[in-house]
Amino acid sequence: LSVDLCNVFLEKINIPLYHPEMVFEDKIRGQTTNNLLLYIKSIHMIKILAHIKFVYVRPHIVKLNVNEEDKTIVVDWKFVGLTMSRMFLRYIPDKLWHRAN
């Protein structure tokens, strides 16, 4: 799961890894989805919003807790990247045209 979440911007989501009736709680926006299809939709919206905010973006998993009694997995993650303003300041000094995706 952690590898799939870290590669969410580079590869497709590994659908057999998830249960079809999973519950996804987005604590930032206060939304809860109860379906795999809605989870995939939420992940795609997160990708779009992250690419609007950042030029180069990648997720970092801060904490991953597995609770076998409740059958829950809690993932705390954050997105880090290069913002537009930072790119304008660092484009020529860091030679960002040589940087690969």
C-alpha positions as CSV (number, residue, x, y, z in Angstrom):
1,L,0.0,0.0,0.0
2,S,2.8,2.5,0.9
3,V,4.5,1.8,-2.5
4,D,1.2,2.3,-4.4
5,L,0.6,5.6,-2.6
6,C,4.1,6.9,-3.2
7,N,3.8,6.2,-6.9
8,V,0.4,7.6,-7.3
9,F,1.7,10.4,-9.6
10,L,3.8,8.1,-11.7
11,E,1.8,4.9,-12.2
12,K,-1.8,3.8,-12.3
13,I,-3.6,2.8,-9.0
14,N,-3.2,-0.9,-8.3
15,I,-7.0,-1.7,-8.0
16,P,-6.7,-5.4,-6.8
17,L,-4.9,-4.1,-3.7
18,Y,-8.0,-2.4,-2.4
19,H,-11.3,-3.9,-1.1
20,P,-14.4,-2.8,-3.2
21,E,-16.3,-1.6,-0.1
22,M,-13.4,0.4,1.5
23,V,-14.1,3.6,3.4
24,F,-11.9,6.6,2.5
25,E,-11.9,9.5,5.0
26,D,-10.5,12.8,3.8
27,K,-9.9,14.7,7.0
28,I,-8.8,17.9,5.1
29,R,-12.0,18.4,3.3
30,G,-14.2,16.5,5.8
31,Q,-15.5,14.0,3.2
32,T,-16.0,10.2,3.5
33,T,-16.4,7.9,0.6
34,N,-17.7,4.3,0.9
35,N,-16.8,2.8,-2.5
36,L,-13.6,2.0,-4.4
37,L,-14.8,4.0,-7.5
38,L,-15.3,7.1,-5.4
39,Y,-11.9,6.6,-3.8
40,I,-10.2,6.5,-7.2
41,K,-12.1,9.6,-8.2
42,S,-10.9,11.3,-5.0
43,I,-7.3,10.3,-5.7
44,H,-7.6,11.7,-9.3
45,M,-8.9,15.0,-7.9
46,I,-6.0,15.1,-5.4
47,K,-3.6,14.6,-8.3
48,I,-5.1,17.4,-10.3
49,L,-5.1,19.9,-7.4
50,A,-1.5,18.9,-6.5
51,H,-0.3,19.5,-10.1
52,I,-2.1,22.9,-10.0
53,K,-0.2,23.9,-6.9
54,F,3.2,22.3,-7.6
55,V,5.3,22.0,-10.7
56,Y,7.1,18.9,-9.4
57,V,5.2,17.0,-6.8
58,R,5.5,13.7,-4.9
59,P,3.8,12.3,-1.9
60,H,5.6,11.5,1.4
61,I,4.0,9.0,3.8
62,V,4.5,10.5,7.3
63,K,2.9,7.7,9.3
64,L,1.2,4.3,8.4
65,N,-0.8,2.6,11.2
66,V,-2.4,-0.8,10.7
67,N,-5.0,-1.8,13.3
68,E,-5.9,-5.5,12.8
69,E,-8.7,-5.4,15.4
70,D,-10.7,-2.7,13.7
71,K,-9.4,-3.8,10.2
72,T,-8.3,-0.2,9.5
73,I,-5.3,1.3,7.9
74,V,-4.6,5.0,8.7
75,V,-2.1,6.8,6.4
76,D,-0.9,10.3,7.2
77,W,0.8,11.7,4.1
78,K,1.8,15.1,2.7
79,F,2.7,16.4,-0.7
80,V,6.0,18.1,-1.3
81,G,7.2,19.7,-4.4
82,L,8.4,22.8,-6.3
83,T,5.9,25.6,-6.3
84,M,5.5,27.9,-9.3
85,S,7.1,30.9,-7.6
86,R,10.0,28.8,-6.4
87,M,10.5,27.5,-9.9
88,F,10.7,31.0,-11.4
89,L,13.4,31.9,-8.8
90,R,15.4,28.6,-9.2
91,Y,15.0,27.7,-12.9
92,I,18.3,29.1,-14.2
93,P,20.5,28.7,-11.1
94,D,19.5,25.0,-10.7
95,K,19.4,24.2,-14.4
96,L,15.9,22.7,-14.1
97,W,15.6,22.1,-17.9
98,H,18.0,19.1,-17.4
99,R,15.8,17.6,-14.7
100,A,13.9,14.5,-15.7
101,N,10.4,13.5,-14.4
